[in-house]
């Protein structure tokens, strides 16, 4: 959240760096390690990370990042599949259903 906030308040190159880093971190955590967001001490959900990443990329104002912003939940979904294939993601059905709901909600928001 701090990276996103600082990026939105900055200008020029610094703005782009903060926003890209916020988007990249959001994508990495929500895509590869979404189970880590289900700890009691974590204040943010998978859906929050998707929203933060989407917002960060949308504010970079570049064709590639505009597309990543528009398709952020779908990219998270693909990375979840990769994470599951390399055994980093839980096979717990309850967690899977919660992840699917949050991703599907964000896809329908566009």
N, C-alpha and C positions, 0 to 999 in steps of 0.2 A: 504494500500500500504506500509506503514511504517513497519508494522509487517512482511509482506512478504519479504520486502527488508532486514530487520534485520535478519530474519530467514535464508535467502539465504546466508548472509554474516557470519553467526555464525557457530559454530562447536559443535558437540556432543549433549548433552542433551538440551542445550540452543537452538540449531538449531531446534530440534524436537518440543520443546515447542512453539517457535515462529511460526513455520510453521503450527502446528496443530491448534493453536489459530487463525491464519489468515484464514485457511481453514474452521474452525468451524464458525467463524464470517461471512465469505462470504456465507456459506451454510445457516445459520440462517436468515440473512438479505435477501438474494435472494430468499429463499424458503418461509419464513413466512411473511416478510414485503416488498415485491418487489415494492409496490406502493410508499413506502417512497423514492425510488430511482428516482422518477419522479418530485422531487421538483426542482425549478430553481437553488437553491444553491448547489445541489449535482453535483459533477464533474464526477461521475461515473455512468454508466448505469447498468442495469441488466446483460447485456452481459459481461461487465468489471468485475463484481463481480463473475460471473461464471468462467471467465478466471483466476482470481486471486485465487479462491478456488481450481480449478483444478490444477493449478501450485503448490500451497502450498502442497496439498496432494501428488502430484506426486513426490515431492522432499523429502518426509519423508522416502521413500524406505522401505515400509512395505506392506505385502500382502493386508491387509484390506484397507490401504490408497491408494494403487495402484488401487484397484477396485473402490473405491470411486472417485478417480480422473478420471478414465475412464468413469464412469457413472454419473459424477457430474451433467450434465444438466438434466438427467432423474430423479435424486433424487430431484433436484430443482423443477421439474415439479410436482412430487408427493407431495412435501411439499406445493406447490401452491394450490393443490387440498385440502389438509388438512386446509390450511389457509382460503380458500373460505368456506369450510364446517363449520368452527367455527366463521364465519363472521368477519375475520380480513382483508380480501381481497376484494377489490372493484369488483362489478359486471359490471363495465363499459366495454362495448364491445370494444371500442378503445384501452383501456389499455390491455385488454385480447389479442387482436390481436398483439399488440406490444410485449407483453411478449412471446407469442407463436413464433413469428418470431425470437426473440433473442435466445430462447431456441432451436428452430429447427436449427438455424444456428450453434450453438455450438455442437449440436448432430452430425451434418454432418461433422464437422471438425475432430473429433477424432484424 
